[in-house]
Amino acid sequence: MSAFLFLRDNARWVAGGLMLTFFSSFGQTYFISLSAGEIRAEYGLSNGDFGIIYMFATLASAASLPQIGKIVDRISVASTVLLSAPILALACVLMAWSHSLVLLVLAIYLLRLFGQGMFSHIAMTAMGRWFAAQRGRAISFTAIGVNFGEAVFPISFVGVAALVGWRGSWLLAAAVLMLVALPLIYSLMKVERTPQSVVVDPNLPTVREWSRAEVIRDPLFWTALLGVLAPAFIGTTVFFHQVYLSELRGWEPSVFAASFAIMSAMTILFALIAGQLVDRFSAIRMLPTFLVPLSLSCFVLASTDAAWGAYAFMALMGISYGFSSTLFGSLWPELYGTRNLGSIRSLTVAFMVFGTAMGPGLTGALIDRGVSYPGQIAAMGIYCIIMIGLMVLVGRKALARNRRQATPAAASAAL
């Protein structure tokens, strides 16, 4: 009932955020990788070659995002959408028209910067700023837009590509962005939400407002990033090389395509669960949880040739994605406040994009050198286990610091 009341009162803003993350799919690795086989064949690229190209284009987008992303602190959310959506549509057109490596790199750069980068960044910054007491719930509903995209777009792209070719599919994506996404999102978010004051806990400490320069000098920020980057690195790596992994295991292409629906369902379910838990316990206290299923997913995928391994991996990855998508949206406001949230989040998203860039490039180069890909995936699982312990320490230090630096608030944060 509480979820129904929340959606009733906040439908337009939550729907706007969800649509932003949904249409960010055009810049996500899983969507771009649907054309990987055709791109490698047309340009004569190996897995490693395309991985390196993808890595450098994504790294360039990560370097650009901190400067472009802080615009959300200076103009309205709706105005930011008006700037970002046409550029993302242009990137889709460039992908369709590219016949040179230069245009290909430019297209990937813009797709990553304005798809995965800005569309997701705008959505999470808006939810983090517009909601406080129910921030976890707002972010959990917004985050599942990506998962709806994962459930809808892969099979849609394959079907459309069968009719008009992979280039025609990218042109259609550009048309959808301009004719559907842009007017819909703008209409939903042109009126910004004003938080309403309610009492949640009279002893709840208020978080002081950090500047981005202060955050950069904070050791706790860099330590937290070591764990926060894991899902982006691991998920992108596996999705980018899904064709190679299927060939290695002897799986039909449909195995991984079907497993995306499982991952999406699990992500949606656990994002909503995480939203409730974050609102009750805080993102800081919940921080280590997302790494447990992530580590298990790596060990499953590394250890079996059976097709069920792909489904189990995607189910566990979905649990981790569900928790992490909600946690990360709530974590930074809890640690650093909301006044400069756009600038701070653009920095964290840039590093997350950096993680997605390093994964395909590094693993592709290792594959070309004969390093076992299942062995690489197992190593990622070991890394997650180490990070679980580190995130426990980060949470304890963050809670202690917030208690020291803040004074109890007489009235709590907003809905």
N, C-alpha and C positions, 0 to 999 in steps of 0.2 A: 504493500500500500504506500509506503514512504517513497519507493522508487516511482510509483505512478504519480504521486503528488509532485515530486521533484520534476518529472518530465512535463507534467501539465503546466507548471509555473515557468519552466525554462526551456520549452521545446525549441523555440526559434534559434537560441544561441547554441544549444547542444547540437541541433541539426546542422547549423552552419559549420561548427567545428568538425562534425562527423563527415560532412561533404568535402571539407578541405583535405582531411586525411584519406578519404576514399579516392579522390582524384589525384592525390599525391602518387598514386600507383603508377602513373605514367613515367615517373622518375625513379621508381624503385627497381632494385636489381632484378627481382624475380620477373618483372615485366620486360625489362630491356633484354634479359637473357633469353627470352622467347625467340629473339631474332639472332641469337649468337651463332647458331649453326650456319645460317644464310650469310651472315656477315663474314665469318671466318672463311667460308667457301669462296665468296666473291672477291675477297682481298688476299686470299692465300695465306691466312694467318693460322698459327698453331694455337693451342690452348694458352700457352705462355705468352705468345705475342699479343693476343687479344686481351689477356689479363693485364699485361703491362700498360697497354693503351687505356684500358678502363681505369686502371689505378691512377695514372697521371691525370686523366680528365677529372676523376673524382677528387684527387688531391687538390687540383686547381679550384674546384668548386668549394672544397672545405676551407681553403685559404681565403676565398672571397666572402664566405658567409658571415663571418663576424662583422664585417663592415656593412654589408647589405642588410643583414638581419636586424641591426639596431634601429632600422627605420621604423619598426613597430612601436618603439618608444616615442616617436616624433610625430607620426601621423596616425590616423584611425586605422582600425583593422580592415574596414571595407575599402579604404583607399589603397592599402597595401595589396589587397586582392586584385584591385583594378590594375595595378602595376605588374603583378606577378603572373597572372593567368595568361595574358597575351604572349609573354616571353616563353612560358612553358609550351604554349601552342606552337610558337615559332620553332622551338626545339624539335617538336614532333615533325614539323614540315621539313626541317633540315635533315632529320633522320631518314625521311622518305626520299629526299632528293639527293642525298650524299652519294657521290661517285668518286670521292677522293678521301684519303685518310685525314686531311685537314678538316673537311666538313664533318667527317665522322666524329673526330675528337671534339669539335665545337658543339655538335649535337649532344653528345654524351655529357659534356661539361654543363650545358644549359639544362638538360634533363635532370641531372643530379642536383644542381644548384637550386632550381626553382620547383622541382618536383619533390624529391625526398627532402631537400633542404627547406626552402621557404614555405611551401604549403603546410608541411608538418609543423614548422616553427611558428607560423602565424596561428595555427589552431591551438597549440599547446600554450603559447604565450597568452592568448585571449582567455582560455579557460583558467589558467593560473592566476591571472589578474582579476577576472570577473567573479571568481568564486573563492571562498576561504573555508568556511565550516564544512561545506560539501564539495570541496575541491576534488577529492579523490573520486567521488561519484561522477562529477562533470567530466573529468579527464578520462575515466574508464569508458564512458559512453562515446566520447570523442575519438578515443584511440581505436575503437573497433572498426572505424571506417576503413582503415588499412586492411583489416581482415575480410571485410565485405569485398574489397577490391581483389584480394587474393582468391576469394571464392568465385568471383564473377569474371575477372579479366583474362586469366590464362586460357580458359576454355573458349571465351568469346574471341580472343585474339586468334587462336588456332582455327576457329570456324570461319572468321572473316578472311584470314590469310589464305585459306583454301579457296575462297571465291575471288579475291582481288589481289592476292599476293601479300608478302610481308610489308612491302612499301605502301601499298594501299591501306593496310591496317593502321599504319602510322598517320596517314593523312586523315583517316576517319577519327583517330584519337584527337587530332588538332581541332577538327570540326566540333567534336563533342565538348571539348574544353571551352570553345568560344560561344557555342550556341546553347549549351546546357549548363555547364559548371559555373561559368562566370556570372550570368544573370541570376542563377539560383543562389549562389553563395552570397553575392552582394545584397540581394533582397533580404536574406536572413540576418546578415550581420551589420547592415547599415545603421541600425539603432543599437548602440552599445549598452550592455547591461550595467546597471548601477547596483552593487551589492547592498543587500538589506541587512541591518544589524539585528543579530539575535544573540542571546546569551548561551554560550556553550559550556564554558568552564571559567568561573571567575578567577581561578588561580593559573589559568593558561598564560605562559609568558609570551609577550609579543617579540617577534624577531626584529632585530635592528636591520635597517636598510643598508645593504652593502653596495658599493660601486663596483663596476667590472674590474677596475684597477686593483681594488682590495681583494677581490676574489682571485685574481691571477696570482697574488702574493700569498694566498692561503694554502698551506701544505695539505690540509684536509681535502680541498677541492681536487688536487692532483691524485691523491690517494683514492678517493671515491671513483675517479674516472677509470682507474685500472679495472674495476669491476663493471662499471657502467658500460664500458665499450665492448665487453665480451659478447653479448647477444648480437650486436651489429656485425662484429667481425666474423663470428661463427656462422650465423645465418646467411650472410651474404656470400661467404666462401662456398658453402654447400649449395646454395641456390645457383650461383654462377657456374659451378662445375657439375650441375646436375646431369647434363648429358654424358659427360665423361664418366661420372660415377655409375650411371645406369649401364653404360657399355662395359665398365669394369666388373660389375656385379651380374651382368647378363639379364638385366631387367628390361621389360618393355617400356617404351617412353610413357605409356599411359600410367605406369606405376607412380611416378613422381607427380604427374599431372593430377591424378586422383587424390594423392595424399595431401595436396594443398587444401582441399576442402576440409579434411580432418584437422589440419593445423588451424585453419580459420575458425572452425567451430570451437576448438579448445581455447584458442586465444580469446574469443568473444566471451566465453563462459568465465574464464579465469580473470579477465580484465574487469568484469562486473563484480566478481568476488573480491578482487584486490581493491576495488573502489570502496567497498564497504569496510574492509579491513584497515585501509589507510585512514579513512575518516574516523575510525574507532581508535586505532593504535598509533598512527602517524607513519609517514613514509620512512622516516629515519629508523624507526624500530623494525620496520618490515624489510629493510634494505637487503639482508643476505638471502632472502627466500628465493629470489628469482634464479639464483645460480645453481640450486640443487637439481631441478629438472633439466637444466641446461647441461650440466655435467653428465647426467644419466643418458641424455639423448646422444651425446658424442660417443659414449662407450657402446651403446646399442648399435649405432651406425657403423662403428669401426670393427665390430666383432662378428657380424653375420652377413652372409650372402643371400639369405632368404628375403623374399619380397616383403614379408611382414616387418623387417627391420626398417624399411622406409616409412611405413605407416607408424610404427612405434616412435621412430625419431621425430616425425612431424607432430605426433600427439604431444610428446614431451616438450618439443620446441614451442608448441602452441601454449602450453602451461607457462613456460618461461616468458614468452612474449607477452602473454596476458598480464602477468605480474609486473614485468619491467615497463611496459607501456604506460601503466598507471603510476607506478612508483616514480619513474623519471619525471613525469609531468608535475608531481607533487613535491618531489625532493628538493628542487632548487628554491622554490618559494619558502619552504620550511627552513632551509639553511641560510638563505640570503635575502629574504623579503621579496616584495613585488615591484618596488618603485623602478628599479632598473632591470626588470625581469627580461625584457626583450634583448638587451645587450648581453646579459649573462647567458640566457638560453642560446643565443646565436653562437656563443663561444662553445657551449657544450655540444650543440648540434654539429658544429664544425668538426669537433674531435670525433663525434660519432660517424660523420661522413668520412673522416680520415680513416677510421677503423674499417669501414666498408670498402675503402679504396685499397688498403693494404692487403686485405684478405685474398681477393682474386689474384692480384699481382704476385704476391709472395708464394702462395700455394701453386699457382700456375707455373712459376719459374722452377719450383721444387719438383713438380710433376715432370717437366721437360728434362730434368736432371736425374730422373729415375727414383726419386724419393717416394716411398709408399704413401699414397693418399689416405688410406685407412689409418696408417700410422700417424699421419699429421692430425687426423680427426681425433684420435685417441689422446694425442698431446694436448689438444684443446680442452678435452675433458679434465685432464690433470690440472691444467691451469685454472679451470673453474673451481676445483676443490680447494686449491690454494687461496683463491680469491674469497671463498666463503668465510674463511677465518679472518681475512683482512677486513671484510665488510662488517663483521661483528665488531671489530675494534673501531672502525670508522663511526658506526652508529653510537657506540658508547661515548666516544670523544665529542661527537656532535651534540648529543643530548646534554652532556655536562657543560659544554661551552654555551649553549643556548640558555641554560639555567643561570650561568654566571653573568652573561651579557644583558639579559632582558629583565625587565621588571614585570611583576604580575599585572595583567590587564584587568581593569575593572569590568570592562565590557568586552565580550569576545569578538572574534572575527565575524565576517559576513557569511551569508548563505552562499 
